[in-house]
Amino acid sequence: KYFLVDAGYTNGPGFVAPYRGTRYHLNEWIGNTPQNFKELFNLCHSSARNAIERPFGILKKRWSILRTPSFLKESCTFCHTRIER
């Protein structure tokens, strides 16, 4: 199992971070194609993280209690536990 993390983290056991110093965000790819394997990896990484974070944004917009940090942490822990089963 691997967790997709942002550039604030480093690669480690179970954590996959994007390459630093290389295009990453989806809006940087409009009209461009990857020029090397690092850019291709970052494009795939960004697309996957975007797909993962989108449902959380929808839920937070719908239920304001999810915007509080403590509740969000507890709900992520709950989801993680359920997924591992």
MDAnalysis code that builds the backbone (N, CA, C; Angstrom):
import MDAnalysis as mda
import numpy as np

u = mda.Universe.empty(255, n_residues=85, atom_resindex=np.repeat(np.arange(85), 3), trajectory=True)
u.add_TopologyAttr("name", ["N", "CA", "C"] * 85)
u.add_TopologyAttr("resid", np.arange(1, 86))
u.add_TopologyAttr("resname", ["LYS", "TYR", "PHE", "LEU", "VAL", "ASP", "ALA", "GLY", "TYR", "THR", "ASN", "GLY", "PRO", "GLY", "PHE", "VAL", "ALA", "PRO", "TYR", "ARG", "GLY", "THR", "ARG", "TYR", "HIS", "LEU", "ASN", "GLU", "TRP", "ILE", "GLY", "ASN", "THR", "PRO", "GLN", "ASN", "PHE", "LYS", "GLU", "LEU", "PHE", "ASN", "LEU", "CYS", "HIS", "SER", "SER", "ALA", "ARG", "ASN", "ALA", "ILE", "GLU", "ARG", "PRO", "PHE", "GLY", "ILE", "LEU", "LYS", "LYS", "ARG", "TRP", "SER", "ILE", "LEU", "ARG", "THR", "PRO", "SER", "PHE", "LEU", "LYS", "GLU", "SER", "CYS", "THR", "PHE", "CYS", "HIS", "THR", "ARG", "ILE", "GLU", "ARG"])
u.atoms.positions = np.array([
    [0.837, -1.185, 0.000],
    [0.000, 0.000, 0.000],
    [0.874, 1.238, 0.000],
    [0.386, 2.238, -0.707],
    [1.098, 3.511, -0.764],
    [0.122, 4.652, -0.547],
    [0.605, 5.721, 0.066],
    [-0.173, 6.932, 0.252],
    [0.431, 8.012, -0.634],
    [-0.407, 8.681, -1.411],
    [0.068, 9.802, -2.219],
    [0.160, 11.018, -1.311],
    [1.315, 11.632, -1.258],
    [1.527, 12.798, -0.407],
    [1.996, 13.961, -1.273],
    [1.900, 15.169, -0.731],
    [2.344, 16.325, -1.509],
    [3.845, 16.531, -1.311],
    [4.356, 17.574, -1.943],
    [5.799, 17.809, -1.950],
    [6.349, 18.186, -0.575],
    [5.482, 18.458, 0.382],
    [5.930, 18.759, 1.734],
    [6.484, 17.539, 2.451],
    [6.192, 16.368, 1.937],
    [6.675, 15.118, 2.510],
    [7.803, 14.574, 1.644],
    [8.549, 13.656, 2.210],
    [9.580, 12.980, 1.430],
    [9.133, 11.550, 1.160],
    [9.710, 10.953, 0.155],
    [9.420, 9.548, -0.108],
    [9.951, 8.712, 1.043],
    [9.148, 7.784, 1.445],
    [9.538, 6.875, 2.513],
    [8.729, 5.610, 2.352],
    [8.903, 4.670, 3.237],
    [8.124, 3.443, 3.138],
    [6.620, 3.737, 3.156],
    [5.961, 3.441, 2.065],
    [4.517, 3.643, 1.987],
    [4.077, 5.034, 1.553],
    [5.000, 5.960, 1.338],
    [4.661, 7.320, 0.935],
    [5.264, 7.630, -0.430],
    [4.447, 8.169, -1.322],
    [4.918, 8.509, -2.661],
    [4.686, 10.001, -2.886],
    [5.765, 10.735, -2.961],
    [5.710, 12.179, -3.182],
    [6.089, 12.481, -4.631],
    [5.651, 13.639, -5.150],
    [6.034, 14.009, -6.516],
    [7.492, 14.467, -6.575],
    [8.019, 14.515, -7.787],
    [9.368, 15.048, -7.980],
    [9.328, 16.547, -7.762],
    [10.329, 17.052, -7.073],
    [10.422, 18.497, -6.832],
    [11.118, 19.168, -8.010],
    [10.782, 20.433, -8.233],
    [11.412, 21.189, -9.307],
    [10.925, 20.805, -10.690],
    [9.797, 20.088, -10.745],
    [9.218, 19.642, -12.004],
    [7.752, 20.028, -11.998],
    [7.199, 20.347, -13.181],
    [5.782, 20.719, -13.247],
    [4.928, 19.702, -12.505],
    [3.910, 20.205, -11.787],
    [3.088, 19.285, -11.006],
    [1.592, 19.546, -11.140],
    [1.143, 20.745, -10.829],
    [-0.287, 21.039, -10.757],
    [-0.955, 20.928, -12.131],
    [-2.209, 20.457, -12.108],
    [-2.918, 20.191, -13.369],
    [-3.012, 21.424, -14.265],
    [-3.166, 22.620, -13.672],
    [-3.286, 23.817, -14.509],
    [-1.978, 24.148, -15.236],
    [-0.871, 23.571, -14.809],
    [0.401, 23.772, -15.510],
    [0.511, 22.893, -16.752],
    [-0.410, 21.931, -16.892],
    [-0.349, 20.989, -18.006],
    [-1.253, 21.366, -19.169],
    [-2.035, 22.415, -19.027],
    [-2.944, 22.811, -20.101],
    [-2.126, 23.171, -21.341],
    [-2.350, 22.445, -22.407],
    [-1.634, 22.689, -23.663],
    [-0.215, 22.146, -23.699],
    [0.203, 21.429, -22.670],
    [1.559, 20.884, -22.618],
    [1.506, 19.364, -22.497],
    [2.559, 18.720, -22.926],
    [2.682, 17.278, -22.743],
    [3.957, 17.012, -21.950],
    [4.011, 15.918, -21.207],
    [5.220, 15.594, -20.442],
    [6.430, 15.418, -21.355],
    [7.563, 15.958, -20.929],
    [8.786, 15.885, -21.719],
    [9.730, 14.784, -21.251],
    [9.525, 14.274, -20.027],
    [10.376, 13.210, -19.506],
    [9.589, 12.388, -18.489],
    [10.210, 11.360, -17.937],
    [9.483, 10.464, -17.043],
    [9.087, 11.144, -15.731],
    [9.878, 12.123, -15.272],
    [9.521, 12.828, -14.036],
    [8.246, 13.646, -14.229],
    [8.142, 14.321, -15.365],
    [6.936, 15.100, -15.648],
    [5.728, 14.183, -15.820],
    [5.916, 13.055, -16.466],
    [4.823, 12.096, -16.632],
    [4.368, 11.563, -15.275],
    [5.322, 11.228, -14.411],
    [4.985, 10.747, -13.079],
    [4.215, 11.820, -12.320],
    [4.698, 13.066, -12.365],
    [4.018, 14.145, -11.646],
    [2.617, 14.385, -12.192],
    [2.432, 14.260, -13.484],
    [1.100, 14.425, -14.070],
    [0.159, 13.341, -13.547],
    [0.598, 12.108, -13.539],
    [-0.234, 10.996, -13.029],
    [-0.485, 11.154, -11.537],
    [0.532, 11.567, -10.796],
    [0.410, 11.774, -9.345],
    [-0.614, 12.869, -9.060],
    [-0.515, 13.973, -9.772],
    [-1.433, 15.092, -9.584],
    [-2.869, 14.707, -9.931],
    [-3.042, 13.962, -11.005],
    [-4.379, 13.524, -11.405],
    [-4.992, 12.608, -10.347],
    [-4.200, 11.706, -9.830],
    [-4.693, 10.783, -8.805],
    [-5.044, 11.520, -7.518],
    [-4.183, 12.438, -7.080],
    [-4.479, 13.192, -5.855],
    [-5.724, 14.051, -6.038],
    [-5.890, 14.604, -7.224],
    [-7.065, 15.420, -7.500],
    [-8.331, 14.578, -7.388],
    [-8.295, 13.377, -7.930],
    [-9.459, 12.487, -7.869],
    [-9.753, 12.047, -6.442],
    [-8.715, 11.894, -5.631],
    [-8.897, 11.492, -4.237],
    [-9.447, 12.650, -3.404],
    [-8.957, 13.857, -3.634],
    [-9.356, 15.004, -2.815],
    [-10.715, 15.587, -3.205],
    [-11.146, 15.368, -4.435],
    [-12.424, 15.925, -4.897],
    [-13.612, 15.526, -4.013],
    [-13.791, 14.239, -3.675],
    [-14.929, 13.882, -2.816],
    [-14.880, 14.542, -1.434],
    [-13.670, 14.713, -0.875],
    [-13.562, 15.388, 0.415],
    [-14.020, 16.841, 0.309],
    [-13.694, 17.505, -0.782],
    [-14.142, 18.878, -0.989],
    [-15.655, 18.967, -1.092],
    [-16.251, 18.011, -1.768],
    [-17.714, 17.991, -1.905],
    [-18.361, 17.780, -0.544],
    [-17.829, 16.840, 0.230],
    [-18.381, 16.577, 1.559],
    [-18.226, 17.782, 2.484],
    [-17.065, 18.425, 2.446],
    [-16.839, 19.602, 3.292],
    [-17.757, 20.748, 2.916],
    [-18.066, 20.882, 1.641],
    [-18.971, 21.945, 1.207],
    [-20.392, 21.682, 1.711],
    [-20.773, 20.421, 1.729],
    [-22.130, 20.049, 2.120],
    [-22.336, 20.110, 3.630],
    [-21.360, 19.601, 4.398],
    [-21.492, 19.559, 5.854],
    [-20.379, 20.373, 6.497],
    [-20.744, 21.489, 7.096],
    [-19.757, 22.420, 7.644],
    [-18.959, 21.817, 8.799],
    [-19.508, 20.824, 9.506],
    [-18.757, 20.231, 10.622],
    [-17.470, 19.575, 10.137],
    [-17.445, 19.161, 8.889],
    [-16.247, 18.528, 8.344],
    [-15.109, 19.515, 8.159],
    [-15.387, 20.802, 8.255],
    [-14.338, 21.813, 8.063],
    [-13.477, 21.995, 9.300],
    [-13.922, 21.454, 10.447],
    [-13.130, 21.589, 11.666],
    [-12.012, 20.556, 11.654],
    [-10.792, 20.965, 11.997],
    [-9.643, 20.062, 11.892],
    [-9.791, 18.771, 12.695],
    [-10.307, 18.847, 13.918],
    [-10.389, 17.635, 14.740],
    [-11.358, 16.633, 14.140],
    [-12.494, 17.101, 13.635],
    [-13.471, 16.185, 13.052],
    [-12.922, 15.572, 11.772],
    [-12.212, 16.362, 10.991],
    [-11.639, 15.863, 9.749],
    [-10.609, 14.776, 10.029],
    [-9.781, 14.976, 11.039],
    [-8.776, 13.981, 11.396],
    [-9.442, 12.676, 11.816],
    [-10.473, 12.768, 12.643],
    [-11.173, 11.573, 13.110],
    [-11.863, 10.856, 11.949],
    [-12.467, 11.610, 11.040],
    [-13.161, 10.977, 9.918],
    [-12.183, 10.309, 8.958],
    [-11.013, 10.906, 8.759],
    [-9.998, 10.280, 7.903],
    [-9.497, 8.983, 8.535],
    [-9.306, 9.000, 9.840],
    [-8.879, 7.784, 10.539],
    [-9.936, 6.700, 10.400],
    [-11.198, 7.083, 10.534],
    [-12.293, 6.130, 10.390],
    [-12.307, 5.529, 8.980],
    [-12.213, 6.383, 7.968],
    [-12.218, 5.911, 6.579],
    [-11.032, 4.983, 6.319],
    [-9.865, 5.368, 6.818],
    [-8.663, 4.556, 6.622],
    [-8.847, 3.175, 7.246],
    [-9.412, 3.136, 8.444],
    [-9.640, 1.862, 9.126],
    [-10.614, 0.996, 8.355],
    [-11.667, 1.599, 7.823],
    [-12.667, 0.842, 7.065],
    [-12.087, 0.304, 5.759],
    [-11.256, 1.067, 5.112],
    [-10.676, 0.650, 3.835],
    [-9.719, -0.527, 4.039],
    [-8.985, -0.520, 5.142],
    [-8.017, -1.593, 5.391],
    [-8.690, -2.930, 5.633],
    [-9.926, -2.934, 6.061],
    [-10.620, -4.213, 6.327],
    [-10.945, -4.849, 5.062],
])
